[in-house]
Amino acid sequence: MLDIKFTEAKTLKEKPADETKLGFGKIFTDYMFVMNYDKGQGWHDPRIEPYHPFEIAPGCVVLHYAQEVFEGLKAYRTKENVIQLFRPDCNAERMQDSCERLCIPKVPKDDFIQAVKALVEVEKDWVPHSEGASLYIRPFVFASMEQLGVHASTSYIFCIILSPSGAYYSTGLAPVRIYVEDEYIRSAPGLTGFAKCGGNYAASIKSGELAEELGYSQVLWLDGVEHKYVEEVGSMNIFFKIDGKIYTAPCVGTVLPGVTRRSIIELCRDWGYEVIEEKIAIADIMKAGHEGRLEEVFGSGTAAVVSPVKELKYMDDTIIIGDGNIGSFTQRLYDTMTGMQWGKIRDAKGWIVPVCQG
């Protein structure tokens, strides 16, 4: 059990007056959680202190060798004014997996959850009241040692910051257009595709900008060996409903094991759908689209929850999914996931973790 110290801020920020204009990840709350690691001492000095910049040396390991990992989850306000989390244990476990791959000391699962809950409770007034808005939670760990040389750091900082946020996409739940990348790759076997680390996202920026220039919201990545099999979208896992079955890429080291992804798979199987976690070629997806067998496509992730897809562009070929609107199955998943998260429907899965009364 962490003994978390608290330092009160001298002044507090003005909270957003219009929660419909929050955007995503643009506003940050008054406080943050910080804990240090030093070799021989372990994790120590857990504290909640006013949000402030870090002072790091120009020779800091993270700046040169990108030794860092992060997570993303949300706090929700129910109509009964209860602040709650969605499966924080899964985020804690995934961060440990990411830490192991990046040679970073693991943050104990119980400490991770305690720290998240403690900070959210301090900042409960920042949890939005508006429909669809939530408090985004960003835990991260970075190497803080000052040394040049490709070696694991001996000191680290674990921090959690909070950001009241609206919809991830400015269009809300409107179906998005996705560009399939056939030149660059996001990951390959043996690399860090399964870890949530900044390098994976930095490598995706070039393709993302190209997609935006062509009018597409996201990039769908193919495998790094054959450039043939679909893997994931830049900020989401992706699912295809073909002939009544649900297909998604397997998590075998090159795909991020999304918390929303695993939740959707459980729900689909509960509802009697066959979920196939196997390699599926982009050519087969496009063929199914042209033949009318591709019924729905949707992405999943903490930020967007469930994001319907209306168009896929692969090389010189383009398909429109269904009639271009959100499908009934995707809508059902969105309503169920968000219903549990915002306390509108009963949590029959044990996924919700209450934090405090708001």
N, C-alpha and C positions, 0 to 999 in steps of 0.2 A: 504494500500500500504506500503510494507516494505521499510524502509530507510536502504539499504544495504551498509555497510562500506566495503572498499577494502584495503587490505594490500598487497603490491607488494612483490613478492619473490626476494631475493637477487640474486639467480641463478636459471636458468631454466634447466629442464631435457632434455636430448637428445631424440628426438622423434625416434621411431622405423624406421629403414631404410628399412626393408622388411616387408610390411604389410601382406604378406602371412603367416607370422610366429607369429602372434599376440597371438594366443591361446585365451583362455577366462578367464578374470578376473585376469590376471597375471601382468599387467602393469597399473600404476596409473598416473594420470596427475599431473600438477604442483599445482593446487589449489583445495580447498574444501569449501563448504558452511557449516556454523555452526550457530546455534541459540540455546539459552538457555531458559529453563523454570524453574521458581521458584514459589512455591505456594504463592499466594497473589500478584504476579507480572505478572504472565502469561508468554507468549513467548516474549523474548526480545533479544536485541543485535544481530540482523542478520548481518552476515559478510561473506565475502569471503577472505580466508587467505591461505597462503602456506600449502600444504599437509604436515601433521605432525602427530606423534603419540599423543594419548590422555594420559594424566596423571590421573589415577583414583586410588582411595584408595583400599587396599586389602579387605576392608569391603563393597565395593560398591554393591548396591542392585542387579545390573544386573549380577554380577559374581556369586551370590548365588541363586537367584530366577528367573533368566532369563526373567526379565521384559523388553522386547524389541520387536520391530516390524521392518519390512523393506519392501521395494518395489524394483521393477526392471523395467526399461524402457530404450529406446534407442534414440539416436539422429542419423539422417541419412543425408548424403550429396548427393544431387541430381546432375545430369549432368550439371545443370545450376548453380551449386555451391551454392545452398540454403541449409542451415542447418534446419532440421525440426524434429518435434516430432510426435509420433503416440498416440493419445488419452490420453494425460497426465491427463486429468480430471478424467478418470476412475481410474488411479493409485492413484490420490489424494483421491478419494472417498473410495477406498478400504483400503488405509492406515488409514483413519478415522474409518472405521469399525474394523480394526485390533486393533487400539488404544483403542477403546471402550471396546473390549473384554479383553484386557490386563490392563485395568484401567490406561491408559496413556492419558494425555490431548491431544485432537485432534489438529493437525496442520491445520489451516484454509486452505480450498481448494485453494483459490486465492494466499495465501502465498506460498503454496507448488509449484504451477505452476510458480509463479514469481521467486522463488528461483532456480528452475530447469533451467528456461530459462536464468536467469542471469549468472549462473555458466557455462552453455553450451556456451553462447556468449563469455565469458572470455576465454574459452578453445576451441574455434572453430577450431583452427589450429590442434587440436588433433583428430578431426573427420576424420576417414580414408577416403581415396579417392578410395580404391580398391573395386572391385565387391564383394558384400556380407559382407563386413566389416562395422562396425558401432561403435559408442561411447556408451558403456553400462553405464547406470546411476543407481547408487545405493543410494536411500534415506533411512535413517534409524533413529530410535529414541531409545534411551536406558536410563534406570533409572540410575542416577548418584549420588544419595544420599548415604552417608556412614552410614549404619545401618544394623545390623542383626535382623531378625524378618520378618515374612511373612506378610508384609504390603506394600501397594503401596508407591512408592517413592514420595517425595515432590519436587524433582528436576530432570530434564531431559535434554538431549542434542539431538537436531535434526541435522543431518549431511547429506550431499550429497557428494559422491565421484564419480569419473568418471574413466572409464577404456576402452581404445580402444581395441576392440575385433574382432576376426574372427568368424568362425563357432563354435557353442557350442560343436558339436561333431567333432572329428578330421577327421572323415570320410565324413564330409559335409552333403549332402542330401542323402547319401546312406542309405537304409533301415536298421533299427536297430532290434536287437533281445531282447525280453522282457521276464523276469522271473516273474511269478505270485506268490506272497507271500501268503502262506496259513497258516502260523503259527503266525507271528507277525502282529500287526495292526498299522496303522498310526494315526487313529483318531476314535472317537465314538461319538454318539449323546451327545451334551452338552459340549464337549471339544472344542479345538481350531482349528479344521480342516479347517474351513473357513478363519481363520486369517493367515496372512503371518508373522509367528514368528519363531524364530530359533529353539525352542523346537520341532516343527513338523519335522524339517529336521534332527535334532540330533537323533531323534527316528528312522529315516529311514536308518541311516548309516550302522547298522549291516546287514540288509537285502541287502543293496546295495553292501556291500563287498562280501556277499555270492553269489549274482548274478554275480559279476565280476569273481569270482573264477570259476563259471560254464560257463563263456564266454558270459554273457548277459550284455547289456549296461544299462538297467534300470529295475526297479521293478514296477510291477502293483499291487496296493493295493486293497484288498477286504474290504468289510464293517466290522466294528469292533464288530458287534453283532452276525451275523450268519456266517461270513466268507464265504459269498456266492455271493454277488453282487459286480461287479466291481465299483471302485471309481475313482482313478486317478493314474498316474505314478509319480515317485519321483519328477520330475521337470516339469511335464506337465499334462494338462488334456488329456483325450484320447477319440477318436471317433471310431465307428465301422460302416462301410457301409455294410448293410445286405439287400439283396433283393431290392436294390435301395433306401432304407431308411437309414437315419443317426441316430445312437443311441449314446447317451452320458449320463453319470451319472448326476442326478439332483444336483443342489447346494442347499442343505437343511441343511447345518451346518457342514458337514463332508468333503466337497470338496471345494478346493480353487476356487473362482469365477474368473477364468482367464480373463484378458482383451482380449487376443488373442482368447480364447474360445468364448466369447460373440460376437466377431467380425465375427468369422467363422460361428456361428449359424445364424447371420443376413445375411451373404452372401449366405449360403445354402438356406435359405428361399426365398431370392431374386431370386435365380436361379430355384425355383420351387420344391425344395426337401422337403420332410417331415422330420422334425427333432424331434426326440422323446427323451425328457429329463425325463426318467423314470428309475427305477431300472432294471438292466439286469444282469442275473446270468452268472457267468463265465462258468457254464456248458452249457448254451445255446450258448455262444460265441464259445466254442470249438466244439459243435455239428454242428453249422452253418459252421465252418471251415472245418470239415470233410465232410460235405454234399456239399461243394462248393458254399454255399450261402453267405459266408463271403467274400465280394468282395475286401474291402480295410480296413486297420486300420492305423490310424495316430494320433500322439500326437500334442499338440499345446501349445505354451508358448512364452514368450517374447524372451528368449535366442535362442531357436531353430526355432522359428516361426511355421513352420509345419514340423513334423518329421515322415516320413513313417516307418511303422513297417512291417517286413517280417516274423517274427516268434514269437509265443507265447508258452511258456512252463508252463503247470499247472500240478503239481504233476508228474506223470509218463507219461503224455500225451503231445504231441507236435504237433502244426499245422504250416504249411507254408502258408502265405497269398498270394494268386494269384500265380504268377511265381517267387516271391521273389524280384521283382523289384518295384520301385515306380509306383503306379497306376495313371491312367489319371486324376481321380478326385482329388487325393491328389496333383498332379502336378499343376492342375488348381488353387487350393486354394493357394498353395505356390506362384505361379506366380502372382496371384492377390494381395495377402497380401504384398509381397515384392515389387511388382510393385508400389503400392500406397506409401509404406514406403520410397522407393528410388526415387519417383517422375517419374517413367517410364510410369505410366498410370494415367489417371485422377482420382482424389479423388471425387467420386460422393456421398460419405457418410458424408463428413464434418469431417473426422477423423484426418486430418493432421493439425498440428499447426506449422507454420513457426516461426523460431527463429531469424535468421539473414542471411545476405549474407556472405558466407564463404570466 
